[in-house]
Amino acid sequence: MGDDDFFEEDDNIFSDDEVLDYIIYEEAEKELEKKKSRAGCLSTAILTISTLCGFTVLILWTIG
């Protein structure tokens, strides 16, 4: 093993096998996308509920 071999970069992230590394990477990306979509859905639901509550309070305060 020469000095140049020590500093060579390995492009694989998870495994020494390139195919297995690609499969693991794709699965990790899918999981990340699922988590992102759930967070967006939750924030939309909270925003909608808080807006409706705000309008309800405003209407009741205006009537009363």
VEXBA-164340 format. One line per 3 residues: number of its first residue (from 0); their letters; for each residue z, x, y of N, C-alpha, C. Coordinates in Angstrom, 2 decimals. Each point is the difference from the previous one (the first is absolute). Layout:
<sites>
NUM = a = Z:X:Y:Z:X:Y:Z:X:Y | ...
</sites>
This chain:
<sites>
0 = mgd = 0.00:0.85:-1.17:0.00:-0.85:1.17:0.00:0.89:1.23 | -1.01:-0.14:0.84:-0.11:0.80:1.20:0.76:-0.62:1.15 | 0.06:0.73:1.09:0.69:-0.52:1.19:-0.71:-1.21:0.58
3 = ddf = -1.34:-0.04:-0.12:-0.75:-1.13:0.54:0.28:-1.29:-0.75 | 0.28:0.09:-1.31:0.28:-1.19:-0.80:1.30:-0.67:0.44 | 0.94:0.76:0.48:1.30:-0.55:0.38:-0.12:-0.95:1.19
6 = fee = -0.95:0.27:0.89:-0.12:-0.78:1.22:-1.08:-1.07:-0.07 | -0.62:-0.18:-1.16:-1.01:-1.05:-0.12:0.67:-1.37:0.07 | -0.63:-0.92:0.73:0.55:-1.35:0.12:-0.48:-0.87:-1.15
9 = ddn = 0.88:-0.85:-0.46:-0.34:-0.97:-1.03:-0.20:-1.34:0.69 | -1.18:-0.58:-0.10:-0.31:-1.25:0.67:0.65:-1.20:-0.67 | 0.48:0.15:-1.21:0.61:-1.12:-0.71:1.38:-0.28:0.59
12 = ifs = 0.32:-1.27:0.11:1.26:-0.41:0.61:1.08:-0.21:-1.05 | -0.32:-0.74:-1.05:1.00:-0.42:-0.97:-0.04:0.76:-1.32 | -1.18:0.40:-0.43:-0.16:0.55:-1.34:-1.04:1.12:0.02
15 = dde = -0.01:0.82:-1.05:-1.01:1.05:-0.12:-1.35:-0.57:-0.40 | -0.02:-1.15:-0.64:-1.24:-0.65:-0.42:-0.58:-0.79:1.17 | -1.24:0.29:0.37:-0.60:-0.64:1.17:-0.19:-1.51:-0.19
18 = vld = -0.38:-0.42:-1.19:-0.22:-1.42:-0.26:1.32:-0.77:0.06 | 1.02:0.53:-0.66:1.31:-0.64:0.03:0.55:-0.01:1.41 | -0.21:1.06:0.75:0.45:0.08:1.38:-0.66:-1.10:0.85
21 = yii = -1.29:-0.22:-0.21:-0.72:-1.03:0.75:0.52:-1.40:-0.35 | 0.24:-0.25:-1.28:0.51:-1.31:-0.43:1.37:-0.26:0.60 | 0.88:0.98:-0.04:1.34:-0.16:0.57:-0.09:-0.23:1.50
24 = yee = -0.88:0.74:0.67:-0.18:-0.15:1.45:-0.48:-1.41:0.35 | -0.96:-0.52:-0.75:-0.51:-1.35:0.25:1.08:-1.05:-0.21 | 0.81:0.14:-1.03:1.08:-0.95:-0.25:1.05:0.05:1.12
27 = aek = 0.29:1.19:0.49:0.95:0.15:1.10:-0.55:-0.66:1.27 | -1.30:0.13:0.24:-0.62:-0.64:1.16:0.07:-1.52:-0.11 | -0.21:-0.54:-1.21:0.09:-1.46:-0.20:1.40:-0.49:0.30
30 = ele = 1.02:0.72:-0.47:1.38:-0.40:0.25:0.31:0.04:1.49 | -0.52:1.00:0.70:0.23:0.11:1.43:-0.65:-1.16:0.74 | -1.19:-0.40:-0.40:-0.68:-1.14:0.62:0.77:-1.29:-0.23
33 = kkk = 0.57:-0.18:-1.20:0.79:-1.20:-0.29:1.22:-0.06:0.91 | 0.67:1.12:0.19:1.17:0.03:0.86:-0.36:-0.29:1.44 | -1.13:0.52:0.46:-0.43:-0.25:1.37:-0.31:-1.47:0.22
36 = sra = -0.67:-0.64:-0.96:-0.38:-1.40:0.17:1.22:-0.91:0.00 | 1.02:0.33:-0.78:1.22:-0.81:-0.01:0.74:0.12:1.32 | 0.05:1.16:0.59:0.69:0.19:1.27:-0.71:-0.78:1.11
39 = gcl = -1.30:-0.03:-0.02:-0.76:-0.75:0.99:0.22:-1.48:-0.14 | 0.08:-0.48:-1.21:0.22:-1.42:-0.26:1.40:-0.41:0.45 | 0.98:0.82:-0.27:1.38:-0.30:0.40:0.13:-0.04:1.51
42 = sta = -0.60:0.96:0.68:0.10:0.01:1.46:-0.71:-1.20:0.61 | -1.10:-0.42:-0.59:-0.71:-1.18:0.49:0.86:-1.25:-0.18 | 0.67:-0.13:-1.14:0.86:-1.15:-0.25:1.17:-0.02:0.98
45 = ilt = 0.62:1.14:0.23:1.13:0.07:0.94:-0.45:-0.33:1.41 | -1.14:0.51:0.41:-0.52:-0.28:1.33:-0.31:-1.49:0.17 | -0.58:-0.62:-1.02:-0.33:-1.42:0.07:1.26:-0.85:0.08
48 = ist = 0.99:0.29:-0.82:1.24:-0.77:0.00:0.74:0.15:1.32 | 0.07:1.22:0.51:0.72:0.20:1.27:-0.72:-0.68:1.16 | -1.32:-0.03:-0.03:-0.75:-0.70:1.05:0.25:-1.50:-0.06
51 = lcg = -0.03:-0.56:-1.21:0.27:-1.43:-0.14:1.42:-0.35:0.44 | 0.96:0.83:-0.34:1.38:-0.25:0.43:0.12:0.09:1.51 | -0.68:0.95:0.59:0.02:0.14:1.46:-0.59:-1.22:0.69
54 = ftv = -1.12:-0.49:-0.50:-0.60:-1.21:0.59:0.90:-1.21:-0.18 | 0.65:-0.10:-1.16:0.90:-1.13:-0.25:1.17:0.03:0.98 | 0.59:1.14:0.21:1.11:0.13:0.95:-0.48:-0.32:1.41
57 = lil = -1.18:0.48:0.38:-0.53:-0.26:1.34:-0.25:-1.49:0.20 | -0.56:-0.68:-0.99:-0.27:-1.42:0.11:1.31:-0.79:0.08 | 0.96:0.33:-0.85:1.29:-0.70:0.02:0.75:0.27:1.30
60 = wti = -0.10:1.18:0.56:0.67:0.32:1.26:-0.67:-0.74:1.16 | -1.33:-0.15:-0.05:-0.73:-0.70:1.04:0.30:-1.49:-0.04 | 0.10:-0.59:-1.19:0.28:-1.43:-0.14:1.43:-0.31:0.40
63 = g = 0.93:0.85:-0.44:1.42:-0.27:0.20:0.42:0.31:1.37
</sites>
